[in-house]
Amino acid sequence: MSDDSLIIYEEEIQRIDSLLTKLLKGAEAKCALLVDKDGHLITRQGFTHSLDTTALAALLAGAFASTKEIARLVGETEFSVLFHQGKKDHIHMSIVGERSILVVIFDDRTTIGMVRLYAKETADELAKVFSSLNDRPQHDGPEVPADFADSAGEKLDDIFQD
């Protein structure tokens, strides 16, 4: 398994979803997405049914990748927070750990300050979740007994000898 891959189980997704829901309530935002830096949607919460979240996740990751290069050109390692302001809706993006992006979409019912505050708290909690994932032993699949191949071979021989 490569060092960049990460397996997230259902209980971790539920914890992440709970954190995103808390963020949405506190910041009074419309929706939140957690995206990996490769552009894959990890999870989402809130009012997302009118959004193409798959395309949005890929484009947001691309925006962060291009911004990282801009940061390098001006002497920074990266910009950890991005903000896009629209006429009605706004997007706040922040890096979580080494491989994820927290995206919050909100409108004028709240302020950028509230979103930044709750996004920062949520990013810190998400980083703890990801840290615990990294500490968990990772393997490629279910544990298989050492004598599995021999046992399976014997059973197959029994089936096909008759």
DSSP file (Angstrom, degrees, kcal/mol; ACC not computed):
  #  RESIDUE AA STRUCTURE BP1 BP2  ACC     N-H-->O    O-->H-N    N-H-->O    O-->H-N    TCO  KAPPA ALPHA  PHI   PSI    X-CA   Y-CA   Z-CA
    1    1 A M              0   0    0      0, 0.0     2,-0.1     0, 0.0   139,-0.0   0.000 360.0 360.0 360.0 136.2    0.0    0.0    0.0
    2    2 A S    >   -     0   0    0      1,-0.1     3,-1.1     4,-0.0     0, 0.0  -0.376 360.0-118.7 -75.4 156.7    1.4    3.4   -0.9
    3    3 A D  T 3  S+     0   0    0      1,-0.2    -1,-0.1    -2,-0.1     0, 0.0   0.720 111.3  60.0 -66.5 -20.8    1.9    6.0    1.8
    4    4 A D  T 3  S+     0   0    0      2,-0.0    -1,-0.2    95,-0.0     2,-0.2   0.631  85.9  91.9 -84.3 -13.5   -0.6    8.3    0.2
    5    5 A S    <   -     0   0    0     -3,-1.1     2,-0.4     2,-0.0     0, 0.0  -0.543  53.5-174.5 -85.1 149.3   -3.5    6.0    0.4
    6    6 A L        -     0   0    0     -2,-0.2     2,-0.6     2,-0.0   128,-0.1  -0.989  16.2-146.8-144.9 131.1   -5.8    6.1    3.4
    7    7 A I        -     0   0    0     -2,-0.4     2,-0.6   126,-0.1    -2,-0.0  -0.876  13.4-166.7-100.7 125.5   -8.7    3.9    4.3
    8    8 A I        -     0   0    0     -2,-0.6     2,-0.1     4,-0.0    -2,-0.0  -0.956  10.1-152.1-114.5 120.3  -11.6    5.6    6.1
    9    9 A Y    >>  -     0   0    0     -2,-0.6     4,-2.1     1,-0.1     3,-0.7  -0.384  31.3 -97.9 -88.7 168.5  -14.1    3.3    7.7
   10   10 A E  H 3> S+     0   0    0      1,-0.3     4,-2.6     2,-0.2     5,-0.2   0.851 120.9  55.5 -55.0 -41.4  -17.8    4.0    8.4
   11   11 A E  H 3> S+     0   0    0      1,-0.2     4,-1.7     2,-0.2    -1,-0.3   0.869 109.1  47.7 -64.6 -34.1  -17.2    5.0   12.0
   12   12 A E  H <> S+     0   0    0     -3,-0.7     4,-2.8     2,-0.2    -1,-0.2   0.889 110.3  52.0 -71.1 -38.3  -14.7    7.7   10.9
   13   13 A I  H  X S+     0   0    0     -4,-2.1     4,-3.1     2,-0.2    -2,-0.2   0.911 108.9  51.1 -62.4 -41.3  -17.0    9.0    8.2
   14   14 A Q  H  X S+     0   0    0     -4,-2.6     4,-2.1     2,-0.2    -1,-0.2   0.903 111.1  47.8 -62.6 -40.5  -19.8    9.3   10.8
   15   15 A R  H  X S+     0   0    0     -4,-1.7     4,-2.0     2,-0.2    -2,-0.2   0.922 113.5  47.5 -65.0 -44.1  -17.5   11.3   13.1
   16   16 A I  H  X S+     0   0    0     -4,-2.8     4,-2.4     2,-0.2    -2,-0.2   0.923 111.4  50.5 -63.0 -45.3  -16.4   13.5   10.2
   17   17 A D  H  X S+     0   0    0     -4,-3.1     4,-2.4     1,-0.2    -1,-0.2   0.887 108.6  52.9 -60.2 -39.3  -20.1   14.0    9.2
   18   18 A S  H  X S+     0   0    0     -4,-2.1     4,-2.1     2,-0.2    -1,-0.2   0.904 109.4  48.5 -62.5 -42.0  -20.9   15.0   12.8
   19   19 A L  H  X S+     0   0    0     -4,-2.0     4,-2.1     2,-0.2    -2,-0.2   0.895 111.6  49.4 -65.0 -40.4  -18.1   17.6   12.8
   20   20 A L  H  X S+     0   0    0     -4,-2.4     4,-2.4     2,-0.2    -2,-0.2   0.892 110.0  51.1 -66.9 -38.9  -19.3   19.0    9.4
   21   21 A T  H  X S+     0   0    0     -4,-2.4     4,-2.2     2,-0.2    -2,-0.2   0.909 109.4  50.3 -63.5 -42.5  -22.9   19.2   10.7
   22   22 A K  H  X S+     0   0    0     -4,-2.1     4,-2.6     1,-0.2     5,-0.2   0.906 110.1  51.1 -61.5 -42.1  -21.7   21.0   13.8
   23   23 A L  H  X S+     0   0    0     -4,-2.1     4,-2.9     1,-0.2     6,-0.3   0.932 109.3  50.3 -59.1 -47.7  -19.8   23.5   11.6
   24   24 A L  H  X>S+     0   0    0     -4,-2.4     5,-1.2     1,-0.2     4,-1.1   0.902 113.2  45.2 -60.9 -42.6  -22.9   24.1    9.4
   25   25 A K  H  <5S+     0   0    0     -4,-2.2    -1,-0.2     2,-0.2    -2,-0.2   0.934 116.6  44.8 -67.3 -45.9  -25.1   24.8   12.5
   26   26 A G  H  <5S+     0   0    0     -4,-2.6    -2,-0.2     1,-0.2    -1,-0.2   0.913 122.6  35.1 -66.3 -43.6  -22.5   27.1   14.2
   27   27 A A  H  <5S-     0   0    0     -4,-2.9    -1,-0.2    -5,-0.2    -2,-0.2   0.547 100.8-130.4 -88.0  -8.2  -21.5   29.1   11.1
   28   28 A E  T  <5 +     0   0    0     -4,-1.1    79,-0.4    -5,-0.3    -3,-0.2   0.900  52.7 158.9  55.5  43.6  -25.0   29.0    9.6
   29   29 A A      < -     0   0    0     -5,-1.2    77,-0.2    -6,-0.3    -1,-0.2  -0.467  48.8-126.6 -92.7 166.8  -23.5   27.9    6.3
   30   30 A K  S    S-     0   0    0     75,-1.9    17,-2.6     1,-0.3     2,-0.3   0.914  78.5 -18.6 -80.9 -47.0  -25.3   26.1    3.4
   31   31 A C  E     -AB  46 105A   0     74,-1.8    74,-2.7    15,-0.3     2,-0.4  -0.988  50.9-148.4-158.1 163.5  -23.1   23.1    3.0
   32   32 A A  E     -AB  45 104A   0     13,-2.4    13,-2.5    -2,-0.3     2,-0.4  -0.996  11.3-169.1-138.4 141.9  -19.6   21.6    3.7
   33   33 A L  E     -AB  44 103A   0     70,-2.6    70,-2.9    -2,-0.4     2,-0.5  -0.961  13.8-149.8-128.4 147.0  -17.5   19.2    1.8
   34   34 A L  E     +AB  43 102A   0      9,-2.7     8,-3.1    -2,-0.4     9,-1.3  -0.984  25.6 179.4-116.3 121.3  -14.4   17.3    2.6
   35   35 A V  E     -AB  41 101A   0     66,-2.6    66,-3.2    -2,-0.5     6,-0.2  -0.920  24.6-128.5-123.3 140.9  -12.2   16.7   -0.4
   36   36 A D  E >   - B   0 100A   0      4,-2.7     3,-2.4    -2,-0.4    64,-0.3  -0.527  34.6-106.2 -84.1 163.5   -8.9   15.0   -0.8
   37   37 A K  T 3  S+     0   0    0     62,-2.2    63,-0.1     1,-0.3    28,-0.1   0.631 119.0  63.9 -67.4 -11.6   -6.1   16.8   -2.6
   38   38 A D  T 3  S-     0   0    0     61,-0.3    -1,-0.3     2,-0.1    62,-0.1   0.485 122.3-103.7 -86.6  -3.2   -6.5   14.5   -5.6
   39   39 A G  S <  S+     0   0    0     -3,-2.4     2,-0.4     1,-0.3    -2,-0.1   0.598  74.5 138.7  94.9  12.1  -10.1   15.9   -6.1
   40   40 A H        -     0   0    0     17,-0.1    -4,-2.7    -4,-0.1     2,-0.5  -0.766  54.9-122.5 -92.3 134.3  -12.1   13.0   -4.6
   41   41 A L  E     -A   35   0A   0     -2,-0.4    -6,-0.2    -6,-0.2     3,-0.1  -0.619  26.2-177.3 -73.4 123.5  -15.1   13.8   -2.5
   42   42 A I  E     -     0   0A   0     -8,-3.1     2,-0.3    -2,-0.5    -7,-0.2   0.910  63.8 -34.6 -85.5 -51.7  -14.7   12.2    0.9
   43   43 A T  E     -A   34   0A   0     -9,-1.3    -9,-2.7   -27,-0.1    -1,-0.4  -0.973  54.3-154.6-162.4 168.5  -18.0   13.3    2.4
   44   44 A R  E     -A   33   0A   0     -2,-0.3     2,-0.3   -11,-0.2   -11,-0.2  -0.987   4.6-169.6-149.7 154.7  -20.5   16.2    2.4
   45   45 A Q  E     +A   32   0A   0    -13,-2.5   -13,-2.4    -2,-0.3     2,-0.2  -0.982  47.7  24.2-143.5 153.6  -23.2   17.6    4.6
   46   46 A G  E    S-A   31   0A   0     -2,-0.3     2,-1.5   -15,-0.2   -15,-0.3  -0.568 107.7  -6.8  97.2-157.3  -25.9   20.2    4.2
   47   47 A F  S    S+     0   0    0    -17,-2.6    -2,-0.1    -2,-0.2     3,-0.1  -0.602  78.7 130.2 -83.2  86.6  -27.7   21.5    1.2
   48   48 A T    >   +     0   0    0     -2,-1.5     3,-2.1     1,-0.1     5,-0.2   0.419  32.9 101.0-119.3  -1.4  -25.9   19.8   -1.7
   49   49 A H  T 3  S+     0   0    0      1,-0.3    -1,-0.1    -3,-0.2    -2,-0.1   0.757  85.6  49.9 -63.9 -22.7  -28.6   18.3   -3.8
   50   50 A S  T 3  S+     0   0    0     -3,-0.1     2,-0.3     2,-0.0    -1,-0.3   0.441 100.1  84.7 -92.3   1.2  -28.4   21.1   -6.4
   51   51 A L  S <  S-     0   0    0     -3,-2.1     2,-1.4     4,-0.0     3,-0.1  -0.801  76.8-133.2-105.2 144.1  -24.6   20.8   -6.7
   52   52 A D     >  +     0   0    0     -2,-0.3     4,-2.7     1,-0.2     5,-0.2  -0.733  33.2 179.7 -86.3  85.8  -22.5   18.5   -8.8
   53   53 A T  H  > S+     0   0    0     -2,-1.4     4,-2.4    -5,-0.2    -1,-0.2   0.771  72.3  57.9 -67.3 -26.4  -20.3   17.7   -5.9
   54   54 A T  H  > S+     0   0    0      2,-0.2     4,-1.8     1,-0.2    -1,-0.2   0.954 112.8  38.8 -66.9 -49.2  -18.0   15.3   -7.9
   55   55 A A  H  > S+     0   0    0      1,-0.2     4,-2.5     2,-0.2    -2,-0.2   0.904 115.9  53.4 -66.5 -40.8  -17.1   18.0  -10.4
   56   56 A L  H  X S+     0   0    0     -4,-2.7     4,-2.7     1,-0.2     5,-0.2   0.913 106.9  51.8 -60.7 -43.4  -16.9   20.6   -7.6
   57   57 A A  H  X S+     0   0    0     -4,-2.4     4,-2.1     1,-0.2    -1,-0.2   0.923 111.3  47.1 -59.7 -45.5  -14.5   18.5   -5.6
   58   58 A A  H  X S+     0   0    0     -4,-1.8     4,-2.0     1,-0.2    -1,-0.2   0.914 114.3  46.8 -64.3 -42.8  -12.2   18.0   -8.6
   59   59 A L  H  X S+     0   0    0     -4,-2.5     4,-2.3     2,-0.2    -2,-0.2   0.883 111.0  51.5 -68.4 -38.3  -12.2   21.7   -9.4
   60   60 A L  H  X S+     0   0    0     -4,-2.7     4,-2.1     2,-0.2    -1,-0.2   0.904 109.9  49.2 -65.7 -40.4  -11.6   22.8   -5.8
   61   61 A A  H  X S+     0   0    0     -4,-2.1     4,-2.2    -5,-0.2    -1,-0.2   0.894 111.0  51.0 -64.1 -38.8   -8.6   20.5   -5.6
   62   62 A G  H  X S+     0   0    0     -4,-2.0     4,-2.5     2,-0.2     5,-0.2   0.887 107.4  53.2 -64.0 -39.0   -7.3   22.0   -8.8
   63   63 A A  H  X S+     0   0    0     -4,-2.3     4,-2.2     1,-0.2    -2,-0.2   0.908 110.3  47.3 -61.9 -41.4   -7.8   25.5   -7.5
   64   64 A F  H  X S+     0   0    0     -4,-2.1     4,-2.1     2,-0.2    -2,-0.2   0.893 110.5  52.4 -67.4 -38.1   -5.7   24.6   -4.4
   65   65 A A  H  X S+     0   0    0     -4,-2.2     4,-1.5     2,-0.2    -2,-0.2   0.923 112.3  44.5 -63.4 -44.0   -3.0   23.0   -6.6
   66   66 A S  H  X S+     0   0    0     -4,-2.5     4,-2.0     1,-0.2    -1,-0.2   0.882 112.4  52.4 -69.0 -36.1   -2.7   26.1   -8.7
   67   67 A T  H  X S+     0   0    0     -4,-2.2     4,-2.7    -5,-0.2    -1,-0.2   0.851 104.0  57.4 -67.1 -33.3   -2.7   28.3   -5.7
   68   68 A K  H  X S+     0   0    0     -4,-2.1     4,-2.1     2,-0.2    -1,-0.2   0.903 107.4  47.9 -62.5 -39.7    0.1   26.2   -4.2
   69   69 A E  H  X S+     0   0    0     -4,-1.5     4,-2.0     2,-0.2    -2,-0.2   0.887 110.3  51.4 -68.3 -38.6    2.2   27.0   -7.2
   70   70 A I  H  X S+     0   0    0     -4,-2.0     4,-1.3     2,-0.2    -2,-0.2   0.925 109.1  51.5 -61.6 -43.8    1.3   30.7   -7.0
   71   71 A A  H  <>S+     0   0    0     -4,-2.7     5,-3.3     1,-0.2     3,-0.5   0.915 108.2  51.5 -58.9 -43.7    2.4   30.6   -3.3
   72   72 A R  H ><5S+     0   0    0     -4,-2.1     3,-1.3     1,-0.2    -1,-0.2   0.900 106.1  54.9 -60.7 -40.4    5.7   29.0   -4.3
   73   73 A L  H 3<5S+     0   0    0     -4,-2.0    -1,-0.2     1,-0.3    -2,-0.2   0.784 111.0  44.7 -65.5 -27.3    6.3   31.7   -6.9
   74   74 A V  T 3<5S-     0   0    0     -4,-1.3    -1,-0.3    -3,-0.5    -2,-0.2   0.301 126.9 -96.7-100.7   9.9    5.9   34.4   -4.3
   75   75 A G  T < 5S+     0   0    0     -3,-1.3     2,-0.3     1,-0.3    -3,-0.2   0.598  85.0 119.6  92.8  11.8    8.1   32.6   -1.7
   76   76 A E      < -     0   0    0     -5,-3.3    -1,-0.3    -6,-0.2    -2,-0.1  -0.743  63.0-135.4-103.2 156.4    5.4   30.9    0.4
   77   77 A T  S    S-     0   0    0      1,-0.4     2,-0.3    -2,-0.3    -5,-0.2   0.912  80.2 -40.8 -74.7 -42.4    5.1   27.1    0.9
   78   78 A E        -     0   0    0     -7,-0.2     2,-0.6    -8,-0.1    -1,-0.4  -0.941  52.2-108.1-171.2 161.7    1.3   27.3    0.3
   79   79 A F        -     0   0    0     -2,-0.3    -8,-0.1   -15,-0.2   -12,-0.1  -0.909  27.2-162.3 -96.7 122.3   -1.7   29.4    1.2
   80   80 A S  S    S+     0   0    0     -2,-0.6    15,-2.1     1,-0.1     2,-0.4   0.643  70.7  45.0 -85.2 -13.7   -3.7   27.4    3.7
   81   81 A V  E     -C   94   0A   0     13,-0.2     2,-0.3     2,-0.0    13,-0.2  -0.996  61.2-175.4-132.9 135.7   -7.0   29.3    3.2
   82   82 A L  E     -C   93   0A   0     11,-2.8    11,-3.1    -2,-0.4     2,-0.4  -0.961   4.1-167.6-125.6 147.7   -8.8   30.4    0.1
   83   83 A F  E     -C   92   0A   0     -2,-0.3     2,-0.5     9,-0.2     9,-0.2  -0.996   4.9-170.0-137.8 130.1  -11.9   32.5   -0.2
   84   84 A H  E     -C   91   0A   0      7,-2.8     7,-2.7    -2,-0.4     2,-0.5  -0.984  11.2-157.5-119.5 124.5  -14.1   33.2   -3.2
   85   85 A Q  E     +C   90   0A   0     -2,-0.5     5,-0.2     5,-0.2     2,-0.2  -0.890  14.4 177.0-106.9 126.9  -16.8   35.8   -2.9
   86   86 A G        -     0   0    0      3,-0.9     4,-0.0    -2,-0.5    -2,-0.0  -0.515  45.7 -96.6-112.1-175.9  -19.8   35.8   -5.2
   87   87 A K  S    S-     0   0    0     -2,-0.2     3,-0.1     1,-0.1    -1,-0.1   0.916 117.0   0.0 -68.5 -42.8  -22.9   37.9   -5.5
   88   88 A K  S    S+     0   0    0      1,-0.2    20,-0.5    19,-0.1     2,-0.3   0.756 131.0  42.7-113.9 -43.5  -25.0   35.4   -3.5
   89   89 A D        -     0   0    0     18,-0.2    -3,-0.9    19,-0.1     2,-0.3  -0.801  60.2-165.9-113.7 151.5  -22.8   32.5   -2.5
   90   90 A H  E     -CD  85 106A   0     16,-3.1    16,-2.2    -2,-0.3     2,-0.4  -0.924   9.6-144.0-132.9 155.3  -19.3   32.4   -1.2
   91   91 A I  E     -CD  84 105A   0     -7,-2.7    -7,-2.8    -2,-0.3     2,-0.5  -0.985   8.7-170.0-127.0 128.8  -16.8   29.6   -0.8
   92   92 A H  E     -CD  83 104A   0     12,-2.7    12,-2.9    -2,-0.4     2,-0.4  -0.976  11.0-175.5-114.8 127.4  -14.2   29.2    2.0
   93   93 A M  E     +CD  82 103A   0    -11,-3.1   -11,-2.8    -2,-0.5     2,-0.3  -0.975   5.1 173.3-125.7 138.2  -11.6   26.5    1.6
   94   94 A S  E     -CD  81 102A   0      8,-2.2     8,-3.3    -2,-0.4     2,-0.3  -0.996  32.8-110.2-143.4 148.9   -8.9   25.5    4.1
   95   95 A I  E     - D   0 101A   0    -15,-2.1     2,-0.5    -2,-0.3     6,-0.2  -0.568  23.9-160.1 -79.0 137.4   -6.3   22.7    4.2
   96   96 A V  E >>  - D   0 100A   0      4,-3.0     4,-1.6    -2,-0.3     3,-0.6  -0.972  58.6 -46.2-117.7 114.7   -6.9   19.9    6.8
   97   97 A G  T 34 S-     0   0    0     -2,-0.5    30,-0.1     1,-0.2    31,-0.0  -0.320 102.0 -44.5  63.1-143.0   -3.7   18.0    7.6
   98   98 A E  T 34 S+     0   0    0      1,-0.1    -1,-0.2    29,-0.1    -3,-0.0   0.617 133.7  26.4 -97.9 -16.3   -1.6   16.9    4.6
   99   99 A R  T <4 S+     0   0    0     -3,-0.6   -62,-2.2   -63,-0.0     2,-0.3   0.363 100.1  74.9-136.9   8.5   -4.1   15.6    2.2
  100  100 A S  E  <  -BD  36  96A   0     -4,-1.6    -4,-3.0   -64,-0.3     2,-0.4  -0.897  49.8-152.2-131.6 157.6   -7.6   17.1    2.6
  101  101 A I  E     -BD  35  95A   0    -66,-3.2   -66,-2.6    -2,-0.3     2,-0.6  -0.995  11.3-148.3-128.4 126.3   -9.5   20.3    1.9
  102  102 A L  E     -BD  34  94A   0     -8,-3.3    -8,-2.2    -2,-0.4     2,-0.5  -0.848  18.5-167.2 -93.6 125.0  -12.4   21.6    4.0
  103  103 A V  E     -BD  33  93A   0    -70,-2.9   -70,-2.6    -2,-0.6     2,-0.5  -0.954   7.3-173.5-118.3 128.3  -14.9   23.5    1.8
  104  104 A V  E     -BD  32  92A   0    -12,-2.9   -12,-2.7    -2,-0.5     2,-0.5  -0.986   6.0-163.0-123.1 125.4  -17.7   25.6    3.2
  105  105 A I  E     +BD  31  91A   0    -74,-2.7   -75,-1.9    -2,-0.5   -74,-1.8  -0.928  24.5 157.9-107.4 128.4  -20.3   27.2    1.0
  106  106 A F  E     - D   0  90A   0    -16,-2.2   -16,-3.1    -2,-0.5     2,-0.2  -0.907  25.8-146.7-144.8 168.3  -22.3   30.0    2.6
  107  107 A D    >   -     0   0    0    -79,-0.4     3,-1.4    -2,-0.3   -18,-0.2  -0.479  50.5 -68.3-124.5-163.2  -24.4   33.0    1.7
  108  108 A D  T 3  S+     0   0    0    -20,-0.5   -19,-0.1     1,-0.3   -20,-0.0   0.426 109.3  87.5 -76.6   2.5  -25.1   36.4    3.3
  109  109 A R  T 3  S+     0   0    0    -81,-0.1    -1,-0.3     2,-0.0     2,-0.2   0.670 101.3  26.2 -71.3 -14.6  -27.0   35.0    6.3
  110  110 A T  S <  S-     0   0    0     -3,-1.4     2,-0.3   -82,-0.0   -82,-0.1  -0.757  85.0-110.9-135.3-178.0  -23.6   34.7    8.0
  111  111 A T     >  -     0   0    0     -2,-0.2     4,-2.1   -84,-0.2     5,-0.2  -0.807  23.2-117.8-118.5 159.2  -20.2   36.4    7.8
  112  112 A I  H  > S+     0   0    0     -2,-0.3     4,-3.0     1,-0.2     5,-0.2   0.849 115.2  59.7 -60.8 -33.6  -16.8   35.3    6.6
  113  113 A G  H  > S+     0   0    0      2,-0.2     4,-2.3     1,-0.2    -1,-0.2   0.916 105.9  45.7 -62.0 -43.9  -15.6   35.7   10.2
  114  114 A M  H  > S+     0   0    0      2,-0.2     4,-2.5     1,-0.2     5,-0.3   0.915 114.1  48.9 -65.1 -42.6  -18.1   33.2   11.6
  115  115 A V  H  X S+     0   0    0     -4,-2.1     4,-2.8     1,-0.2     5,-0.2   0.933 111.6  49.1 -63.6 -45.0  -17.2   30.7    8.8
  116  116 A R  H  X S+     0   0    0     -4,-3.0     4,-2.3     2,-0.2    -1,-0.2   0.913 111.4  50.3 -60.3 -43.3  -13.5   31.2    9.4
  117  117 A L  H  X S+     0   0    0     -4,-2.3     4,-2.0    -5,-0.2    -2,-0.2   0.958 116.7  38.3 -60.4 -53.3  -13.9   30.6   13.2
  118  118 A Y  H  X S+     0   0    0     -4,-2.5     4,-2.4     1,-0.2    -1,-0.2   0.849 114.7  54.5 -70.3 -33.6  -16.0   27.4   12.8
  119  119 A A  H  X S+     0   0    0     -4,-2.8     4,-2.8    -5,-0.3    -1,-0.2   0.897 108.2  50.1 -65.2 -39.6  -13.9   26.1    9.9
  120  120 A K  H  X S+     0   0    0     -4,-2.3     4,-2.1    -5,-0.2    -2,-0.2   0.936 112.3  46.6 -64.1 -46.5  -10.7   26.5   11.9
  121  121 A E  H  X S+     0   0    0     -4,-2.0     4,-1.9     1,-0.2    -2,-0.2   0.919 115.1  46.9 -60.5 -43.7  -12.2   24.6   14.9
  122  122 A T  H  X S+     0   0    0     -4,-2.4     4,-3.0     1,-0.2     5,-0.2   0.902 109.3  53.5 -66.7 -41.6  -13.5   21.9   12.6
  123  123 A A  H  X S+     0   0    0     -4,-2.8     4,-2.3     1,-0.2    -1,-0.2   0.895 108.1  51.2 -60.4 -40.0  -10.2   21.6   10.7
  124  124 A D  H  X S+     0   0    0     -4,-2.1     4,-1.3     2,-0.2    -1,-0.2   0.915 112.8  45.1 -63.3 -42.4   -8.4   21.1   14.0
  125  125 A E  H  X S+     0   0    0     -4,-1.9     4,-1.8     2,-0.2    -2,-0.2   0.887 112.5  51.1 -68.4 -39.1  -10.9   18.3   15.0
  126  126 A L  H  X S+     0   0    0     -4,-3.0     4,-2.7     1,-0.2     5,-0.2   0.884 105.0  56.9 -64.9 -37.7  -10.6   16.7   11.5
  127  127 A A  H  X S+     0   0    0     -4,-2.3     4,-2.3     1,-0.2    -1,-0.2   0.877 105.6  51.5 -60.8 -36.7   -6.9   16.8   11.8
  128  128 A K  H  X S+     0   0    0     -4,-1.3     4,-2.1     2,-0.2    -1,-0.2   0.902 109.1  50.2 -65.9 -40.4   -7.2   14.7   15.0
  129  129 A V  H  X S+     0   0    0     -4,-1.8     4,-1.6     1,-0.2    -2,-0.2   0.942 113.1  45.5 -62.3 -46.8   -9.4   12.2   13.2
  130  130 A F  H  X S+     0   0    0     -4,-2.7     4,-2.1     1,-0.2    -2,-0.2   0.855 109.5  55.7 -66.7 -34.1   -6.9   11.9   10.3
  131  131 A S  H  X S+     0   0    0     -4,-2.3     4,-1.6    -5,-0.2    -1,-0.2   0.909 106.7  49.9 -63.3 -41.1   -4.1   11.6   12.8
  132  132 A S  H  X S+     0   0    0     -4,-2.1     4,-1.0     1,-0.2    -1,-0.2   0.839 108.8  53.5 -67.2 -30.8   -5.8    8.7   14.5
  133  133 A L  H  < S+     0   0    0     -4,-1.6     3,-0.3     1,-0.2    -2,-0.2   0.901 108.0  49.6 -66.9 -40.1   -6.3    7.1   11.0
  134  134 A N  H  < S+     0   0    0     -4,-2.1    -2,-0.2     1,-0.2    -1,-0.2   0.813 109.6  52.0 -68.0 -29.6   -2.6    7.4   10.3
  135  135 A D  H  < S+     0   0    0     -4,-1.6    -1,-0.2    -5,-0.2    -2,-0.2   0.721  90.8  93.9 -78.1 -21.6   -1.8    5.8   13.7
  136  136 A R  S  < S-     0   0    0     -4,-1.0     2,-0.1    -3,-0.3    -3,-0.0  -0.480  93.3-100.4 -71.8 138.9   -4.1    2.8   13.0
  137  137 A P        -     0   0    0      0, 0.0     2,-0.4     0, 0.0    -1,-0.1  -0.412  41.4-151.0 -60.5 130.1   -2.3   -0.2   11.5
  138  138 A Q        +     0   0    0     -4,-0.1     2,-0.3    -2,-0.1    -4,-0.0  -0.844  21.7 166.2-105.3 139.5   -2.9   -0.2    7.7
  139  139 A H        -     0   0    0     -2,-0.4     4,-0.0     1,-0.0     0, 0.0  -0.963  44.5-111.0-146.9 166.0   -3.0   -3.3    5.6
  140  140 A D  S    S-     0   0    0     -2,-0.3     3,-0.0     2,-0.1    -1,-0.0   0.651  85.9 -31.4 -75.3 -16.4   -4.2   -4.2    2.1
  141  141 A G  S    S-     0   0    0      3,-0.0     3,-0.1     0, 0.0    -1,-0.0  -0.947  92.5 -29.8-176.0-168.2   -7.1   -6.3    3.1
  142  142 A P  S    S-     0   0    0      0, 0.0     2,-0.2     0, 0.0    -2,-0.1  -0.310  72.0 -95.2 -66.4 150.2   -8.6   -8.7    5.6
  143  143 A E        -     0   0    0     -4,-0.0    -4,-0.0    -3,-0.0     0, 0.0  -0.457  41.1-158.1 -66.8 135.3   -6.2  -10.8    7.6
  144  144 A V        -     0   0    0     -2,-0.2    -1,-0.0    -3,-0.1     4,-0.0  -0.962  21.8-111.4-118.7 129.6   -5.8  -14.2    6.0
  145  145 A P    >   -     0   0    0      0, 0.0     3,-1.8     0, 0.0     4,-0.3  -0.241  27.6-118.9 -57.2 148.4   -4.5  -17.2    8.0
  146  146 A A  T 3  S+     0   0    0      1,-0.3     3,-0.4     2,-0.1     4,-0.2   0.830 113.5  47.6 -60.3 -34.2   -1.1  -18.4    7.0
  147  147 A D  T 3> S+     0   0    0      1,-0.2     4,-2.4     2,-0.1    -1,-0.3   0.229  79.8 108.2 -92.9  15.7   -2.4  -21.9    6.0
  148  148 A F  H <> S+     0   0    0     -3,-1.8     4,-3.1     1,-0.2     5,-0.3   0.915  76.2  50.5 -59.7 -46.5   -5.3  -20.5    4.0
  149  149 A A  H  > S+     0   0    0     -3,-0.4     4,-2.4    -4,-0.3    -1,-0.2   0.916 112.6  46.3 -61.8 -43.7   -3.9  -21.4    0.6
  150  150 A D  H  > S+     0   0    0     -4,-0.2     4,-2.2     2,-0.2    -1,-0.2   0.927 114.7  47.4 -63.1 -44.8   -3.2  -25.0    1.6
  151  151 A S  H  X S+     0   0    0     -4,-2.4     4,-2.1     1,-0.2    -2,-0.2   0.915 113.4  47.5 -63.5 -44.1   -6.6  -25.4    3.1
  152  152 A A  H  X S+     0   0    0     -4,-3.1     4,-2.4    -5,-0.2    -1,-0.2   0.899 110.7  52.6 -64.6 -40.3   -8.4  -23.8    0.1
  153  153 A G  H  X S+     0   0    0     -4,-2.4     4,-2.3    -5,-0.3    -2,-0.2   0.903 108.9  49.4 -62.0 -42.0   -6.4  -26.1   -2.2
  154  154 A E  H  X S+     0   0    0     -4,-2.2     4,-2.3     2,-0.2    -1,-0.2   0.909 111.0  49.5 -63.8 -42.4   -7.4  -29.2   -0.3
  155  155 A K  H  X S+     0   0    0     -4,-2.1     4,-2.0     2,-0.2    -2,-0.2   0.895 111.1  49.3 -65.0 -39.9  -11.1  -28.2   -0.4
  156  156 A L  H  X S+     0   0    0     -4,-2.4     4,-2.4     2,-0.2    -1,-0.2   0.904 109.6  52.1 -65.3 -40.7  -10.9  -27.5   -4.1
  157  157 A D  H  X S+     0   0    0     -4,-2.3     4,-1.3     1,-0.2    -2,-0.2   0.920 109.1  50.7 -59.9 -42.7   -9.3  -30.9   -4.7
  158  158 A D  H  X S+     0   0    0     -4,-2.3     4,-0.6     1,-0.2    -1,-0.2   0.896 111.3  48.7 -61.6 -40.1  -12.1  -32.6   -2.7
  159  159 A I  H  < S+     0   0    0     -4,-2.0     3,-0.5     1,-0.2    -2,-0.2   0.919 116.5  40.2 -66.8 -44.7  -14.7  -30.8   -4.8
  160  160 A F  H  < S+     0   0    0     -4,-2.4    -1,-0.2     1,-0.2    -2,-0.2   0.537 102.4  69.2 -89.3  -5.4  -13.2  -31.7   -8.2
  161  161 A Q  H  <        0   0    0     -4,-1.3    -1,-0.2     1,-0.2    -2,-0.2   0.720 360.0 360.0 -81.2 -21.6  -12.2  -35.3   -7.4
  162  162 A D     <        0   0    0     -4,-0.6    -1,-0.2    -3,-0.5    -2,-0.1   0.495 360.0 360.0 -77.6 360.0  -15.7  -36.5   -7.2
